[in-house]
């Protein structure tokens, strides 16, 4: 009995030691936000694209609602995709990587109570953070026409609900608050919302579709104490500055929401064109071996071997010798 207790204590101590060394996704994200300078944050649309971002060595990933809508449903980013589809995609993404992932939570998919459920659901899916915005539902991509935002008071209530859900959740998660008010209400109103979101207790701020360097500088100067995200789309509204320039202005995270999605589309189109021409081998693509390595066949085979009957018999032989 004493031996069993000692063994249990040893196992418990080992588990506690491993647990203390294992940071949560939110803790990993906080560490990234605490570093100096701006950080590139490529955007994924599925588990494979997230895994490729991690393999490339980036410290943080964003799950783009635009890209998930396009990849999963082949529809535009106009909130045709549902909460259930987004959190399901996010669960697959977060289980495929150990890098912290921020998830696009759109408008929260309803009223304040829906927002709290959305935040809790994203946290339970192992997201490090979630973005909530102030557009009127159904929302749309921040760099296209037709956007509308809710009133100032409703926007603040949404963000407060998200922060309350974070504080009440059993799972740690950071809140990013986004405003699209610049397009319809001007910079002063957009900054007023950012300052109010900051006062509500958000962890990251995002003022969408800033149009000039001067607007970017005014935003960062108005909210100096909270990390801020810049969103860069080639052909979009925001100036395509370098990571270093964005960091010097005051941004911490640099998102590129459609770079990988666009590259994937173009790559598939080129492969299809080559197949149509009868020359499929002419396309620059991964070899079959590289594909197997990327999706994890070597690790699978190693684990399979570990639990094979031959390996177990070998371990038993060593134990009796």
Secondary structure, 3 states (H helix, E strand, C coil): CHHHHHHHHHHHHHHHHHHHHCCCHHHHHHHHHCCCCCEEEEEECCHHHHHHHHHCCCCEEEECHHHHHHHHHCCCCCCCCCHHHHHHHHHHHHHHCCCEEEEECCCCCCCHHHHHHHHHHHHHCCCCEEEEECECCCCCCCCCCCCCECCHHHHHHHHHHHHHHHHHCCCCCEEEEEECHHHHHCHHHHHHHHHHHHHHCCCEEEECCCCCHHHHHHHHHHCCCCEEEEECCCCCCCCCCCHHHHHHHCCCEEEECCHHHHHHHHHHHHHHHHHHHCCHHHCCCCCHHHHHHHHCHHHHHHHHHHCCHHHHHHHHHHHHC
